[in-house]
Amino acid sequence: MNATDAMQAFIRVTELASFTRAAESLGLPKASVSVAVRQLENRLGTQLLHRTTRQVQPTLDGQAFYSRCKALLADLDELESMFQHDKRSLRGRLRVDMPISVANRTVIPKLPEFLRDHPQLEIELSSTDRRVDLIAEGFDCVLRVGTLDDSNLVARKLGSLRIVNCASPDYLHRYGIPRTLDDLTRHRMVHYVNTLGSKPLGWEYRDGPTYRCIPMAGGITVNNTEAYEAACLAGLGIVQAPVSGVQPLLDNGTLVEIMADYRAEPMPMSLVYARRHNLPRRTQVFMNWLAELLAPWLEDRPLA
């Protein structure tokens, strides 16, 4: 295994904390990956990984080497693609993360077209409502909804997701259709929190130049978007959800929009990536495709 491939093997072992999983992701025998990392350590004269029967973790030298390897391989990738103008020449592995609802309803259905245009690309798509660590977990880019707090990352704002209020026909049949804020005292809400045990915000609505929240009763609190949608479909209460996730359900009547004059604040959507001078071309192309794909769902988009 040459030096570049050995560095790639080391990166995968570090990111996945496992020789077995790294070998599977690379399509190589576990022994080959283990030998490659050991040869790297012998060449550098230092131990890069702590190995136990239960886990694999980088040493301090390993952490430093990992960061340099990522930067070096990205630079090599950029160098190789500098003079490649055919979009089908894009190749390599792209690791991305995005919210579950965006992945399932918007991105994955369109991925076959993207991969037909770029048949040499391999995409590792993480879809979770958990806020991943872009650097530590080795993501090339992450699609985030909500306020950003990673000052050491670069954020490309795509726009804001419009939020709609909706409920199931069964729920509205049982509780009636609310039309004013006072009506909400007779209704129930499906509460969403990032961490169970946290206090739900309640019903959010615009009041002049600001947004306010009204506490509401609710029989269920969830911590992921799939459960949030499922609870609403089951008639457990009203939800305030991004239109991109529920529009198909509104179109077919499975859900009904209510109180359009009392919507929650639109949620900013951004693409986030590591602060580097040269972003790999495959990452740039994917982010541009994603921005175009999501554009119909967004308002307040930056001017081109």
N, C-alpha and C positions, 0 to 999 in steps of 0.2 A: 504494500500500500504506500503510495507516494505521500509526501509531507502534507499536501493540501487535503487529501482524503483522510489522513490521520487526524488532522485538526478538525475536520468536519465530524469525524467519529467521536472525538473528545467533546466537542460542543454538544452533540446529541446525548452522550452519556451524562454530561453535567446538567443539561436541561431536564432530562427525564429521570435523573437519579437512579439509573438502572442500566447495566450492560445489556441485559436481555431485551428490554424495551427499545434501547437504542439500536441494537442489532436488527430487531424486527422492523423498525422504521426505516432503516437503511437497506434492508433486504440482504443482510450479510450474516454469516455465521457469528455466533457470540464470541467464539474463540478468536476470530479475525479482529473484531473490535477490541477485545482485551489485549491482544498482542500489539495492535497499533498504538494504543494508549501507553502501554508499557515501554514501547520503543521511543515514544515521545519523551517520556520521563527520563529514560536512559540518555537520550540525546541532550536534554536540557540539564540533566544532573540534579533534578529535584522531584519530589513527589507532588503530583498534581491532584490526586484523589485519595480520600480516606475510604477504604473498602472494609465493610463488615458483612456479615451474613445477611443483614437486614436492610442496609442502605448504602448508598454511595454519595459522598459529599465532597465538594472541592476543598482543597487546602487553601491557605491564603495565597500561595503562589499559583494554585489552580484558578482561583477567582481572577487574579490579575491576567493570567494567560488566557482565560476564557474571553475577557473583554477585548484583549488585543487580537485574538483569533477572529472574533466576530467582525471587528473593524477591518482586519486584513482581508478576510474572505469577501466582505462586502465591496471593498475597493477592487479586488480582483474581478468580481462579477461586473462591476461598473466598467472596468477597463475592457473586458471582453465584449461588452455590449455597446461600446462607444460608436462603432461603425456599422452596427447591425440595424438596418432600417426596415427590414421585413418583420412585421409583427409576429409572424409564426416562428421567428428565431428565439423568442423569449423562452427561457428554460430555467429549471431549478425548482426548489421548494419554497412555497410562500406560506407562512404561518400567520393567521389572522384570527381576531376575536370580535364578536358582536353579540348584541342582545338576542335572546332566543326567538322572540317574535319576529324581529327583522330578518334573521337567518331563515326561519322556516317559511314565512309568508312572502318575502320579497326577494331575497338573494338566492337561495338554493334553487327555486324554480327557474331562474335565469342563468345559473351557472353552466348548464350544458352548452349554451351559446358561446359563453366566454371561453370555455375550454376547447370548443371546436376551433376558435380563432387562435388559441395558444395551446396546441396539443402537447407541447413539451413541458408545460408547467404542471406542478403538483401542488395542490392546495390543502393545507391542514386548517380546517375551520373549527374553531372553538366557539360554541354558542352557550353563553351562561349569563345569568343576571349578576354574578359575582364580579367585582371589579378586579381584573387580573393585574398582575405586576408585569408590565410590558417588557422591562429589561430582564428581570430575573427569570421569567418564563420564556424568553426568547421569541417574542412576537415581532413580526415585521411591521404590522400596523394594527390598530385597534379602533373599532367604531364605538364611540361612547355617546350615550344620551344622558344629559344632565350637566350639572356644573363640574368643571374640571379643576383639579387641584395638584396636578403633577407639573411643577414649575420647571423640572429638568427635561421635559418632553416638548416636542413641537406639536401644536394643535392647528389643524386646518378646519375652520368652521364651515359646515355645509349649509346650515340654515336651522330652522326650528320646526319641530313636529307639532302640528295642531292637535289639541286634545279635545275629545268629544265625550259627552255624558251619555251613557246608554244602559239599557236593562233588557231583560228577556220579556217577550210577550206574556209569559206565564206570571212573572213577577208583577208586571203592570196590571194584569187582570186581577190579581189578589190585592194589591195595594193602591191601585189607581195611578194616574199619570200626574206627577208633580209639575206645577207650572210656575211656582214662586218659591222664594227661599223659605217662606213660612211653611209651605207644604212639606218641606223636608223633615219637619219634626215627626211626621207620621210615616217616615220611610227608613229603610235600612241600607247600609252601604257595605260593600266588600272592601275591607281595609287592606292596604298594601304597605308593608314595611320591609326595609332591607334586612333587619335583624329582628327575629321574633322576640317579643318582650318590650320592644320600643313602642312609644305612644304614637298611634296613627294621627295624621294631620286632620282628617275629616274632609269635608267638602270644600274645595278651593274654588274661588270665583273672583272675577274682576270687579273692583269697587273704585270707579274713577281711574286714577293713575296707578293704583296699587292693587295687589291681590290679597284677599283675606281668606280665612278658613273658619268653617262652622263645624263644631263637633257633631258627629252623627252616631247613632246606634248602629251596631253591626254584629251579626252572629258568627262571623268568621274573619280571621286575619291571615293573610298569606305572605310569602316572601319570594315568589317568583311569578313571572308573567303568565306562564301556562296555567298555574293554579288560579290566578286572578281571573283569567278569561273563563276557565271551567266553572268557577264559582258563580260568575255572572250568568252563564248559560244554564246553570242549574236553578236559577231563580233565587239565589241567596242574597241578592242586593244589587244596588247601582254601582257602576264603576266609572272612573274617569280615565280613559285610555287613549294612547296615540291612535290617530285615525288610520295610519298605515297598517296597524294590526287588526283592526275591527271592520274596516270598510267592506270586505267581502261578506261579512256577517250582517252588516247593515243592508247591503244590496239584496241579499236573499231573504231578508226578513227574520233571520234568526235572532238578531238584536234590533232594538229600536232606539234611535237617538231621541234624547229628551233635553229640555231646558238649554237650548242652543245659546241663549243670551247670558248664561252663567257658566262659562267654561273656565277650566283651569289655565294657568299660564302655559304657553307653548314651551316645549322642552328643547333646549339647544342640542344639536347633533354635530359631532366633530369626529374627524379622523385624527388619530394621535399616533405619532411615531417617534423614534429616538432622534435626538439632536445629532445629526451628522452632516458633513459637508456635501457628500454625494449619496443620494438615495438610490438603491438598486433600481434599474429600469423596470424590472418586473413589478416592484412595489409601486412605482409611480403609475404604471399602466393600470394596475388593479385598482388603485385609489381613484383614478380618473373615471374608470368604468363604474365604480361603486357610487361616486358622486352623481354621475349622470343617471344611474338607475334609481337613486333615491330622490332626485330632484322633484318629481311630480308630487311627492308627499310633503315637501318642505316649503315654508314661507320664510321671509326675511333672508333670502339667500344672498351671499356676497356678489357684487357685480363682477363679471368676468374681466 
